[in-house]
């Protein structure tokens, strides 16, 4: 059993990060099961191109079996009318959460974020490597 803090960072897969006003992250790990949650507020720079990600997870996800983990967001500001379409997905053998936009039966890696984004609460549970 382990508890701790981590620093969630909103950015893209190219390494660009937003300007953060607040980054709060906490985790609980029991065996290899990890529950992370947090809040991110950004003052600017979140309208980068490419795949949007929340990086900095305290543990890398398990790589076995091709399992993808999904999370949830409480409320989001700064994604326009598309906010309700955003999903959190953690791929195998990864330490970053992708923000995917669901459109019907398809998804898009471009989340369409505005410059300033606030994610008021998110969480994901996953198995660590």
N, C-alpha and C positions, 0 to 999 in steps of 0.2 A: 504494500500500500504506500502510495506517495502522493503528496499534494505540492503544488508549486505555482509559480507565475511564469508567463511567457509574454513576449511582445509581438502581437500581430501586426503585420506590415501589409498595407494595400499597395499593390504594384502590378506589373505585367510580367510575362515570361521573358521579356527582353531585358529585364533588370531595372526598368524605370519605376520609381516609387513616387507616390503622392506626398504632399506636404501634410504631415499629421499634426492635429491639434491634441489628440488624445488617443492612446493605445493601451487598452486594458485587456489582459488575458490571464486566465486561471485554468489549471488542469488538475484532474485526479486520475491516477493510474493505479489499477488493481490488477496484478499479474501483467498480462500484455494488453489489457483493455484500457484505452485512454479516452477520457471525456474532456474535451476542451470547450471553453466558451469565452466570449469576449465582446468588446465594443470598440469600434474604430470611428474617429471623426477626423475629417481632412479639411483643411482650409483651401487647398488648391492642388492642381496637378494631377487629378484623378481621371482626366479625360484623355489618357494615353491610348494609343492604338494597341492592338494585339490582345492576347488573352489576359483578362484580369484575374489576379490571384491574391489570396491572403497567405503570406509566407511566414516562416518563423515557428512552425509547429515544434513542440518540445521533443517529439519522437517521429521517426520516419514510419510510414504505414507498412504493413506486411505486404510482401510481394507475391505470396502464394495464391494460386487459384484465380487470378484476375479479378478479385473482388473489388468493387468500388463502394465507397462509403458515401452516404448523403447526409447533409445537415439541414439546419433550419435557421432562418433569420427572423428576428422579432419585428423590426421596422427598418425601413431604409428611406433615406432622403438623398436625392441627387441622381436618380436614374430615370427621371421623367415618368412617362406613363408606362414604361417597361419594367418598373420595379417589381411588380407582382409576378413577372415571368422569370425572375432570376432564381437560380438553384445553386446550392453549394455541393460540390462533388470532390471527393478526395480519391485520386487514383492509387493503384497499388505502387508500392515502393516510392513514395513521394512524401515530401514535407511541406507541401503547399496545397491549399484548397482552391479549386477553380470556381469562378463565378460564371456559370453558363446561363444563357438566355434560352428558355424553352419556347418554341413557337410551333404549336400543333404537335406533330409527331417528330419534329426535328429540333435541333439545338444549334446555337451559335456561340462560338468562343468570344465574340466581341460583345461584351456586356452593355455597351452604350452608356457609359457613366459620364456625368457632367464633371466639371472641374472640381467642385467641392462635393464630397460624398460623406454621408453619415450612416453607419450601420449600427443601429441601436440594438445590440444583442444578437449574437449568433452562437450556435453550438453544433458540434459534430462528435460522434462517438466512433472510434476505430480501433482496430487491432494493430499494435506496434510490432515492428520487425523483431 
